[in-house]
């Protein structure tokens, strides 16, 4: 193992942690309609479980509404039932052709709960970043035992710390942006 390989591996793992955090934050509803709210909702479609987007057209006609138009009219009831059973906190209204989900305005209390949830997700990502650094440090120590010069190993650990700081800063920016989005009325 050389320094570059260890650092590239750690960098890739840290980037995955940030990407995963961004994906998780997309599922947090911030008072605006987004088709991502339905990502985890699965519908029984002729005996197999499919996401809502696989059985219907999901659009956002305005900032407070999600419109679901099933490709097969017989799917209205199963989609409606799946949304109710999923506990995403939205009540579907069915007009016989489409299903509408109206996003209620967030209360101050709910906003604070969402910020707590977002911070918990960010903390999980921070743990992943630290784990990636720890494993890379272990790799440097192992490489040093196998013949890597001590100063090269120490330089690698210094570069690794800079890498962690860079990704931590990126994580903080993602978190701050999402918190601002949630707290904006």
Secondary structure, DSSP 8 states (H G I E B T S, - for coil): --HHHHHHHHHHHHHHHHHHHHHHHHTS--SS--GGGGTT-EEEETTEEEEGGGTEEEEEEETTEEEEEESSTTHHHHHHHHHHHTT-S--EEE-SS-EEEE-----HHHHHHHHHHHHHHHHHHHHHHHHHHHHHHHHHHHHHHTT--HHHHHHHHHHHHHHHHHHHHHHHHHHHHHHHHHH--
